[in-house]
């Protein structure tokens, strides 16, 4: 939200990011992020949702900022704050666990008995030097923190399941790590499962609810994407 030189965006990028809007008011923006669009990257040349927020910049260079992130291949609800006070309020709401997050995931196996996982999560370095998440106590996992995810299996054919996921903490890759730890990795997960059993990571941020900076409550939902629908048909 600081004053800065405005980054120029082509009209097609402005139209694209506006097409993702779920809702907008004076304090917040809510987007339905598609698969393949990263929220942020270290490469300033990448097309990211954060960079596309320049479409909403004011003439003084102030622009909205993301207050949370989801993985590039995860679809669904992402919110941004338009003002510094709103960013601070929303960030605190996430920190204080006042934001209710609901995801849908297609997983391997019959997940009907999966209801929760509270295994702590830390970070681990891969042989390629990347940082990923791991369950506390596993080899190489450091800096573990408490983590809790609740689950509800809404459909299964015994080989694949559609699971509603409600993370109550916000660790990196939390849903992915917890489901893999329980023996039900998400379809298409190339880090914690098998990338070859689905066209992408089959994880969707369905709904986000919490305190609005104005003092009311926000409740944003993103429709289930087409590839989820197609996979549902294929599996049934």
PyMOL commands that set and color helices and strands:
alter all, ss='L'
color gray80, all
select helices_A, chain A and resi 11-19+49-56+84-95+174-181+195-197+226-235
alter helices_A, ss='H'
color red, helices_A
select strands_A, chain A and resi 21-24+28-33+65-66+75-81+100-108+116-117+121-125+131-135+142-145+149-156+160-167+203-211+217-221
alter strands_A, ss='S'
color yellow, strands_A
deselect
rebuild
show_as cartoon
